[in-house]
């Protein structure tokens, strides 16, 4: 499992998904930047949810594959990924609990 997670194709796929997510994020911020902003299209929310599930699955697979080594290392990108997924999960939970809350797209930058 460690060989599959650390393989070049797996890393390339995750990298491509990160670039796609960046493009979608820029589009979302562009839509909401104006004072008379248009509502977010439903397809954008769906794509964001799918990408969140993919990122969460990637973190879970890495946790399973590396176990305690997941948290080891001087520059630990795995811990950074885990923090990003947990913060996005918190934002999704807040949006579900408080639907009138502003989009707070700027918080996703973190």
C-alpha positions in Angstrom: 0.0 0.0 0.0 2.9 2.3 0.8 4.3 1.8 -2.7 1.0 2.7 -4.3 0.5 5.9 -2.2 4.1 7.0 -2.8 4.1 6.1 -6.5 4.6 8.7 -9.3 1.1 8.3 -10.8 -0.7 8.7 -7.5 1.3 11.8 -6.7 0.7 13.2 -10.2 -3.1 12.6 -9.9 -3.2 14.4 -6.6 -1.1 17.3 -8.0 -3.5 17.6 -11.0 -6.5 17.7 -8.6 -4.8 20.4 -6.6 -4.4 22.5 -9.7 -8.1 21.9 -10.7 -9.1 22.9 -7.2 -7.1 26.1 -7.5 -8.8 27.0 -10.7 -12.3 26.4 -9.2 -11.4 28.3 -6.1 -10.3 31.3 -8.2 -13.5 31.2 -10.2 -15.5 31.0 -6.9 -13.7 34.0 -5.4 -14.2 35.9 -8.7 -17.9 35.3 -8.5 -18.3 36.5 -4.9 -15.8 39.4 -5.0 -18.2 42.0 -6.3 -20.6 43.8 -3.9 -23.5 42.7 -6.1 -22.2 39.2 -6.4 -24.1 36.5 -8.2 -25.1 33.4 -6.3 -22.7 30.4 -6.4 -23.8 28.0 -9.1 -24.9 24.6 -7.7 -22.4 22.7 -9.9 -19.6 24.6 -8.1 -20.8 23.4 -4.7 -20.9 19.9 -6.1 -17.4 20.0 -7.4 -16.1 21.4 -4.1 -17.8 18.6 -2.2 -16.4 15.9 -4.6 -12.9 17.4 -4.2 -13.2 17.5 -0.5 -14.2 13.8 -0.4 -11.2 13.0 -2.7 -8.8 14.9 -0.4 -10.2 13.3 2.7 -9.9 9.9 1.1 -6.3 10.6 0.2 -5.4 11.6 3.8 -7.2 8.4 5.1 -5.3 6.2 2.6 -2.0 7.9 3.6 -2.8 7.4 7.3 -3.6 3.8 6.7 -0.4 3.2 4.6 2.1 5.1 6.7 0.5 4.7 10.1 2.6 6.5 12.7 5.2 7.5 10.0 2.4 9.7 8.6 3.4 12.3 11.2 7.2 11.8 10.9 9.6 14.0 9.0 11.2 17.4 9.1 8.9 18.9 6.4 5.7 17.0 6.9 3.3 17.6 4.1 1.0 14.9 5.4 0.3 16.8 8.6 -0.3 20.0 6.5 -2.8 18.0 4.3 -4.6 16.7 7.4 -4.9 20.2 8.8 -6.3 21.5 5.5 -8.9 18.6 5.3 -10.0 19.1 8.9 -10.4 22.9 8.4 -12.4 22.4 5.3 -14.6 19.8 7.2 -15.1 22.5 9.9 -16.2 25.0 7.2 -18.6 22.6 5.6 -20.1 21.8 9.0 -20.5 25.5 9.8 -22.2 26.1 6.5 -24.5 23.2 7.1 -25.3 24.4 10.6 -25.7 28.1 9.6 -26.9 28.3 6.0 -27.2 32.1 6.2 -23.6 32.4 7.1 -21.5 34.3 4.4 -19.5 32.1 2.0 -16.3 33.1 3.7 -14.3 31.9 0.7 -11.3 33.8 2.1 -11.1 31.3 5.0 -10.5 28.5 2.4 -7.2 30.1 1.5 -5.9 28.9 4.9 
